[in-house]
Amino acid sequence: MEAGLQQTHEDLAGICSAAVMVDKRLAANDARLDQVWEFVQDQGQADMEKFAEVPTASTQQSYDGVIQKIRRGISLDELVKECGLTRDEAVLLMRLHGAKSGR
């Protein structure tokens, strides 16, 4: 029973960590949309092609890419390092997609 409770606690910590990362990504996307809107207002749509040259605020991989790496057998440490995830987030994703977490 205690082991099950500990597992549930770890899963909850992972979910919270993942929620924080999603919130950060949403904030980055919101900031990017603000940049686009300001650019369109200042430059007009004729110059919109130039905007493609402006770097994006977030270079984080999508979860789809992370899940593919998990399914190919990436280690927990590699997942954290390569994908910019917290350890708890990586553990949760690995548990959800059938890989051993190493914990």
C-alpha positions as CSV (number, residue, x, y, z in Angstrom):
1,M,0.0,0.0,0.0
2,E,2.8,2.4,0.9
3,A,4.6,1.7,-2.4
4,G,1.4,2.4,-4.3
5,L,0.9,5.6,-2.5
6,Q,4.5,6.6,-3.2
7,Q,4.0,5.8,-6.9
8,T,0.9,7.9,-7.0
9,H,2.7,10.8,-5.3
10,E,5.5,10.6,-7.9
11,D,3.0,10.4,-10.8
12,L,1.2,13.5,-9.4
13,A,4.5,15.4,-9.1
14,G,5.2,14.5,-12.7
15,I,1.8,15.7,-13.8
16,C,2.3,19.0,-12.0
17,S,5.7,19.4,-13.6
18,A,4.3,18.7,-17.0
19,A,1.5,21.3,-16.4
20,V,4.1,23.9,-15.5
21,M,6.0,23.1,-18.8
22,V,2.8,23.4,-20.8
23,D,2.0,26.7,-19.1
24,K,5.5,28.0,-20.1
25,R,5.0,26.9,-23.7
26,L,1.6,28.6,-23.8
27,A,3.1,31.8,-22.4
28,A,5.8,31.6,-25.1
29,N,3.2,31.1,-27.8
30,D,1.2,34.0,-26.5
31,A,4.3,36.2,-26.6
32,R,5.0,35.1,-30.1
33,L,1.4,35.9,-31.2
34,D,1.8,39.4,-29.7
35,Q,5.0,39.8,-31.8
36,V,3.1,38.8,-34.9
37,W,0.2,41.2,-34.2
38,E,2.6,44.1,-33.5
39,F,4.5,43.3,-36.7
40,V,1.4,43.1,-38.8
41,Q,0.2,46.4,-37.4
42,D,3.5,48.2,-37.9
43,Q,4.5,46.7,-41.3
44,G,1.3,45.6,-43.0
45,Q,0.7,42.3,-44.5
46,A,2.8,43.0,-47.6
47,D,5.9,42.6,-45.5
48,M,4.7,39.5,-43.7
49,E,7.3,37.3,-45.5
50,K,10.0,39.2,-43.6
51,F,8.5,38.1,-40.4
52,A,9.4,34.5,-41.1
53,E,13.0,35.5,-40.5
54,V,12.3,36.5,-36.9
55,P,13.3,33.7,-34.5
56,T,10.6,32.0,-32.5
57,A,10.5,32.5,-28.7
58,S,10.3,28.8,-28.0
59,T,12.4,26.0,-29.5
60,Q,10.9,23.2,-27.3
61,Q,10.0,20.0,-29.1
62,S,6.4,19.0,-29.3
63,Y,5.3,16.1,-27.1
64,D,4.8,14.0,-30.2
65,G,8.6,14.2,-30.9
66,V,9.4,13.3,-27.3
67,I,7.0,10.3,-27.4
68,Q,8.6,9.0,-30.6
69,K,12.0,9.2,-28.9
70,I,10.6,7.3,-25.9
71,R,9.2,4.6,-28.1
72,R,12.7,4.3,-29.8
73,G,14.2,3.6,-26.4
74,I,15.8,6.9,-25.4
75,S,17.2,6.9,-21.8
76,L,15.7,9.1,-19.1
77,D,18.9,11.2,-18.8
78,E,19.0,11.7,-22.6
79,L,15.4,12.7,-22.6
80,V,15.9,15.3,-20.0
81,K,19.1,16.7,-21.7
82,E,17.9,16.6,-25.3
83,C,14.3,17.6,-24.9
84,G,14.5,20.2,-22.2
85,L,12.2,18.4,-19.9
86,T,12.3,18.2,-16.1
87,R,13.1,14.8,-14.7
88,D,9.6,14.4,-13.3
89,E,8.1,15.3,-16.6
90,A,10.3,12.8,-18.4
91,V,9.6,10.1,-15.9
92,L,5.8,10.7,-16.3
93,L,6.0,10.6,-20.1
94,M,8.1,7.4,-20.0
95,R,5.6,5.8,-17.7
96,L,2.7,6.8,-19.8
97,H,4.3,5.5,-23.0
98,G,5.5,2.1,-21.7
99,A,9.2,2.7,-21.0
100,K,11.0,2.1,-17.8
101,S,11.8,5.3,-16.0
102,G,15.0,4.3,-14.2
103,R,13.7,5.4,-10.8
